[in-house]
Amino acid sequence: MIGSVYCLDNDIILKLSTYGLFEKTLNTFGVEINQVKILETFQYKFKREPQQKRKINPNKYNLEYALSVVETCDKISINNINQEDFIQLQKIEGIDIGEAILISYVSYLNKQNNLSYLLTGDKRCLKNLNVPETNQITDYLQGKIWCLEQLILKDIEIYGFQCIQEKIYPVCDCDTNLKFIFGYSRESAEQEVRELLKTEIRELRKETGNLLYPGASHLRDE
């Protein structure tokens, strides 16, 4: 979507990079890299010496590739956000500082009529966000959030199942849920994968109100 801003949390960056789907996923939105924003702390958190990487990388993420693909992305810090919104989010259990910064930023941009989306892998955060205390923030996030399963389903729809399965299955250990969906000891069939992704999205919708992007194809499928 030309002109829109896409904010990615650390989880999405790491997993899409490890799957080799970072650029492909952005391409499904028609997004240029200058429209993508990430946390300023990402590069500092994961740019470590090899021995340190092993300690902070139990899920075997492709850290080198993740760091390289976001090198030119604009960075967001606590200094770029609405402080009142940030303070309010920090009071909600299950929302960490990084997610609070991204949520505050995306909400504020949309409040200013600058179309912005959040791509996040933190389901716990989204569930905890759906409370009355955050209404002044989430009112501007309705339909503006994409979870990992939505992104993978979108990739399948655009690139075909075989292409996406071949990328995810060999490295599916980095996400427990996708490992279950794409298969443990054997590769899951396309229909099974599609149904499990849709089920996961549907269940998350039940717990997050109208936060998730209501893509027409997803609504038809669900």
Buried (B, 14 or more C-beta within 10 A) or exposed (E): EEEBBBBBBBBBBBBBBBBBBBEBBBBBBEBEBEBBBBBBBBBEEBEBEEEEBEEEBEBEBBBEBBBEBBEEBBEBEBEBBBEEBBEBBEEBEEBBEBBBBBBBBBBBBBBEEEBBBBBBBBBEBBBBBBEEEBEEBBEBBBEBBBBBBBBBBBBBBEBEBEBBBEBBBEBBBBBEBBBEBBBEEEBBEBEEBBBBBBEBBBEBBEEBBBBBBEBEEBEEBE
